[in-house]
Amino acid sequence: MVYETKAQPDDLKKVDYTLADKTAIEFPKKKKYKMVSDIAGPLTENLKTEHEKFRAIFRWITENIEYNKSAANAADADKVIRKNKAVCQGFSNLLKEMCESVKIPCEVVVGYTKTDVKDINRKLKKTDHAWNIVTLYNKKYLVDVTWATSKFNVNTRRFEKAFDEHYFLTPPDKFILDHLPENKKDQLLESPISKKKFSSTPLLYADYFHTGLGTIYPTSGKLKQKISRPFVFRFNYSGSVPIKEVTILLDYDKYFKKVKLIKSSTENFSYEFEYTFEKEGKHDLTIFIDGKPVVEYLIKVK
């Protein structure tokens, strides 16, 4: 699950955004804002660079706008500011309007995502999400301000307010793992992937991108498994901290099962583990690295 990308420097991802973040977080909240122009200009006026201005806008949205399904009709940017809540279309429209008000080109992208194991092998007909492409110094970057605002808790099955750095200026080969734009050119990949390929892969959680995991096996999210044979999961790992524990959660049971992690027997992977199913049927299997959910499979055992 690694895709070839157009050459893009990642230096803007590594910049120290302390000043921009501080500016966004400390921007006055007491005032009742009504329009984009009430915020974007004053928010960025003391920041000198284009990328810091964009970062401040991005962080202001993640700090001040709540993801709330009751605001599904609040797509207009000014309306989102007045309500302080939105769903993905409102988040994306607001980011676009705030950026363009300070002369930073930004466009809204619509497409498909996978947020539930049931989405594996789903036929992609109707788009279900919106995000943005921002242009900084004549280069295009992918961002998702909605998903950067809240994180899905696999245990409570709810979204919780928490800033996620991964969805800010995300490399295209990483972004494609959970975002497929309706228009192939918006993948920003040299070799765009198909709907079928995107739909067939496992469900990845946000923590997959934070734990140092790379290529994983199996690459298909929906599997058939003989009960007489163990399920084998392999992965590459580039994290700086040694992995302490790998556990699995079967069918959302409240009890986690610890598995033994060993050095992979296959040259292309770092580690692997085996799990033998105790009964036949359809199973959801979620893998946790040091207590964080990373990937989920739908497995039919017989």
C-alpha distance (Angstrom), angle and dihedral (degrees) to the residues before:
residue distance angle dihedral
M1 . . .
V2 3.80 . .
Y3 3.79 119.4 .
E4 3.80 131.0 -160.8
T5 3.81 113.2 -108.9
K6 3.76 138.1 -164.7
A7 3.80 111.7 -97.8
Q8 3.80 106.6 -86.6
P9 3.81 126.8 164.2
D10 3.78 113.0 -127.0
D11 3.79 94.6 -157.5
L12 3.81 92.5 111.1
K13 3.81 88.8 57.8
K14 3.79 90.3 57.0
V15 3.81 98.2 47.3
D16 3.81 118.7 119.6
Y17 3.80 103.1 -107.9
T18 3.81 96.1 179.8
L19 3.81 94.3 119.6
A20 3.81 94.4 45.3
D21 3.81 91.8 47.4
K22 3.80 92.1 47.6
T23 3.80 90.1 49.3
A24 3.81 91.7 51.7
I25 3.80 96.4 43.9
E26 3.81 94.3 46.4
F27 3.81 95.6 43.7
P28 3.84 107.0 124.4
K29 3.80 113.3 -87.0
K30 3.80 100.9 -178.9
K31 3.79 95.2 74.8
K32 3.81 116.9 90.3
Y33 3.80 105.0 -122.9
K34 3.80 119.4 -157.6
M35 3.81 106.4 174.1
V36 3.80 141.9 29.9
S37 3.79 89.9 -111.7
D38 3.82 90.0 60.9
I39 3.79 89.8 65.5
A40 3.81 116.7 19.6
G41 3.82 97.9 61.7
P42 3.82 98.7 43.2
L43 3.81 90.7 41.3
T44 3.82 94.6 56.7
E45 3.82 103.3 29.1
N46 3.82 94.8 100.4
L47 3.80 95.8 44.4
K48 3.78 114.9 93.7
T49 3.79 105.3 -162.2
E50 3.79 131.9 64.3
H51 3.79 94.5 -128.2
E52 3.83 93.0 50.3
K53 3.80 90.6 50.5
F54 3.79 89.8 51.5
R55 3.79 91.6 47.1
A56 3.82 91.7 51.7
I57 3.82 91.1 51.3
F58 3.80 91.6 46.8
R59 3.81 92.7 48.9
W60 3.81 93.4 44.2
I61 3.80 88.9 58.0
T62 3.81 93.9 47.3
E63 3.81 90.4 49.3
N64 3.80 99.0 44.4
I65 3.81 109.7 28.5
E66 3.79 120.0 73.4
Y67 3.79 123.8 -149.1
N68 3.80 104.2 -123.6
K69 3.80 127.6 159.7
S70 3.80 90.0 -149.1
A71 3.83 86.7 71.2
A72 3.81 94.9 59.1
N73 3.80 90.4 123.3
A74 3.81 93.5 51.3
A75 3.81 97.9 93.0
D76 3.81 97.4 132.9
A77 3.83 110.5 96.6
D78 3.80 95.8 -133.5
K79 3.81 90.8 48.1
V80 3.82 90.4 51.8
I81 3.80 89.6 54.3
R82 3.80 92.0 50.9
K83 3.82 93.5 47.4
N84 3.82 96.4 38.1
K85 3.80 89.3 -144.1
A86 3.78 138.8 81.3
V87 3.79 146.7 145.5
C88 3.80 124.1 -113.5
Q89 3.81 97.3 -70.3
G90 3.79 91.6 52.6
F91 3.81 92.4 46.2
S92 3.80 91.6 50.2
N93 3.80 94.6 45.4
L94 3.79 90.8 49.2
L95 3.81 92.6 50.9
K96 3.80 90.4 49.3
E97 3.80 94.3 49.3
M98 3.81 95.0 44.8
C99 3.80 91.4 49.0
E100 3.77 95.3 47.0
S101 3.81 91.1 48.2
V102 3.83 87.4 64.9
K103 3.82 92.9 39.8
I104 3.80 98.9 -101.3
P105 3.83 110.3 136.5
C106 3.79 111.7 -125.3
E107 3.79 132.3 164.1
V108 3.78 134.7 -167.1
V109 3.80 117.8 -120.0
V110 3.81 124.8 -163.7
G111 3.76 125.7 -160.0
Y112 3.78 148.5 112.9
T113 3.79 135.5 -53.7
K114 3.79 138.8 -178.6
T115 3.80 114.3 -127.1
D116 3.80 101.3 150.1
V117 3.80 134.0 42.8
K118 3.81 87.1 -119.3
D119 3.81 87.5 67.8
I120 3.81 90.8 69.8
N121 3.83 108.4 110.9
R122 3.80 89.7 1.2
K123 3.81 114.2 153.8
L124 3.79 106.7 -112.9
K125 3.79 107.1 -136.0
K126 3.80 108.2 132.5
T127 3.80 121.4 41.5
D128 3.81 114.1 -119.1
H129 3.81 107.1 -175.6
A130 3.80 144.5 39.0
W131 3.80 131.7 -151.2
N132 3.81 138.3 153.2
I133 3.77 147.2 -101.4
V134 3.80 112.6 -150.4
T135 3.81 123.6 -166.0
L136 3.80 115.6 -141.7
Y137 3.81 119.9 175.5
N138 3.82 89.8 -11.7
K139 3.81 93.3 -55.7
K140 3.80 125.5 111.6
Y141 3.81 122.1 -127.7
L142 3.80 132.3 -175.4
V143 3.80 121.5 -128.4
D144 3.80 137.2 168.2
V145 3.79 110.5 -161.6
T146 3.82 92.1 178.4
W147 3.78 95.1 58.0
A148 3.80 90.8 40.0
T149 3.82 87.8 59.9
S150 3.81 100.9 54.7
K151 3.78 136.4 23.5
F152 3.81 125.8 -147.2
N153 3.82 114.5 -121.3
V154 3.81 108.0 -146.9
N155 3.81 92.1 -159.7
T156 3.82 98.6 50.9
R157 3.84 93.3 29.1
R158 3.81 88.6 -134.7
F159 3.81 136.8 115.5
E160 3.79 113.7 -111.9
K161 3.81 127.2 -162.5
A162 3.81 107.5 -103.7
F163 3.81 131.3 132.5
D164 3.81 112.8 -115.9
E165 3.81 113.8 -159.1
H166 3.79 92.1 -165.9
Y167 3.80 93.6 77.0
F168 3.81 93.7 55.7
L169 3.84 111.9 94.0
T170 3.79 90.9 -19.5
P171 3.84 117.0 -167.9
P172 3.83 109.3 -109.9
D173 3.83 93.7 -121.9
K174 3.81 89.0 58.3
F175 3.81 96.8 38.7
I176 3.81 92.1 55.6
L177 3.80 90.5 61.6
D178 3.82 91.1 76.0
H179 3.83 105.1 9.4
L180 3.82 126.2 62.7
P181 3.83 115.0 179.9
E182 3.78 120.0 -144.0
N183 3.81 89.3 -125.8
K184 3.82 113.0 58.5
K185 3.80 94.0 -144.8
D186 3.79 89.1 64.3
Q187 3.80 90.4 66.0
L188 3.84 86.5 76.4
L189 3.81 87.5 -145.7
E190 3.81 126.8 134.2
S191 3.80 88.5 -136.9
P192 3.84 109.8 31.0
I193 3.80 117.2 -149.0
S194 3.79 125.4 -128.1
K195 3.78 129.8 -112.6
K196 3.81 89.3 -111.8
K197 3.81 92.4 54.1
F198 3.80 92.9 47.9
S199 3.79 93.3 47.0
S200 3.81 94.4 49.0
T201 3.81 98.6 57.6
P202 3.85 124.5 95.6
L203 3.78 122.3 -90.0
L204 3.81 108.6 -93.6
Y205 3.80 122.1 -158.0
A206 3.80 123.3 -147.4
D207 3.80 90.5 -105.9
Y208 3.80 89.1 64.5
F209 3.79 86.3 75.2
H210 3.81 94.3 48.4
T211 3.79 102.0 46.9
G212 3.82 99.4 64.6
L213 3.80 96.5 -107.2
G214 3.78 117.8 151.7
T215 3.79 129.6 172.7
I216 3.81 113.3 4.9
Y217 3.79 135.7 -162.5
P218 3.00 134.0 -115.2
T219 3.80 91.4 46.3
S220 3.82 93.2 -168.0
G221 3.78 117.2 79.4
K222 3.80 97.5 -153.2
L223 3.79 113.6 58.7
K224 3.80 143.2 174.3
Q225 3.79 115.2 -139.8
K226 3.80 132.2 -174.2
I227 3.78 111.3 -131.5
S228 3.80 88.9 -135.8
R229 3.81 91.8 61.6
P230 3.81 128.3 63.5
F231 3.78 120.9 -118.0
V232 3.84 108.5 -116.7
F233 3.80 122.3 -153.1
R234 3.82 119.5 -170.1
F235 3.79 130.2 -178.1
N236 3.77 145.0 166.3
Y237 3.79 117.7 -119.7
S238 3.81 128.0 -160.0
G239 3.81 100.2 164.6
S240 3.80 119.1 132.3
V241 3.83 93.0 -136.5
P242 3.83 119.5 69.4
I243 3.80 114.6 -113.8
K244 3.81 110.2 -106.3
E245 3.78 102.0 -172.7
V246 3.79 142.1 4.8
T247 3.80 118.8 -161.3
I248 3.77 136.2 171.3
L249 3.78 132.2 -145.6
L250 3.78 115.6 -150.2
D251 3.81 120.2 -154.5
Y252 3.83 90.9 -18.5
D253 3.79 90.8 -66.7
K254 3.82 114.8 168.4
Y255 3.80 91.1 -124.6
F256 3.80 119.7 80.7
K257 3.80 120.7 -147.3
K258 3.80 118.0 -142.5
V259 3.81 116.4 -139.5
K260 3.79 129.8 -162.4
L261 3.81 112.8 -109.8
I262 3.81 115.7 -150.2
K263 3.80 136.8 174.5
S264 3.79 107.3 -83.6
S265 3.78 119.7 -98.5
T266 3.81 87.8 -148.4
E267 3.80 117.7 80.3
N268 3.82 95.9 -137.3
F269 3.82 94.9 58.9
S270 3.80 136.4 62.4
Y271 3.82 102.7 -148.8
E272 3.76 142.5 5.4
F273 3.79 142.6 -179.5
E274 3.79 136.8 -166.5
Y275 3.79 130.9 -136.5
T276 3.80 126.2 -172.8
F277 3.80 116.6 -153.0
E278 3.78 116.5 -131.9
K279 3.80 98.0 -154.5
E280 3.78 141.1 24.8
G281 3.80 125.2 -108.8
K282 3.80 139.0 72.4
H283 3.79 115.0 -40.5
D284 3.79 137.5 -174.4
L285 3.80 109.1 -143.5
T286 3.81 118.6 -168.7
I287 3.80 120.4 -172.7
F288 3.82 121.3 -147.7
I289 3.81 126.7 -163.1
D290 3.81 111.5 -157.8
G291 3.79 90.5 -21.4
K292 3.81 96.2 -47.2
P293 3.83 121.9 113.5
V294 3.80 111.9 -123.0
V295 3.80 111.1 162.0
E296 3.79 140.4 5.5
Y297 3.81 131.8 -157.8
L298 3.79 134.6 -167.9
I299 3.81 107.3 -139.0
K300 3.80 129.7 -175.1
V301 3.80 109.7 -155.1
K302 3.81 122.7 -164.3
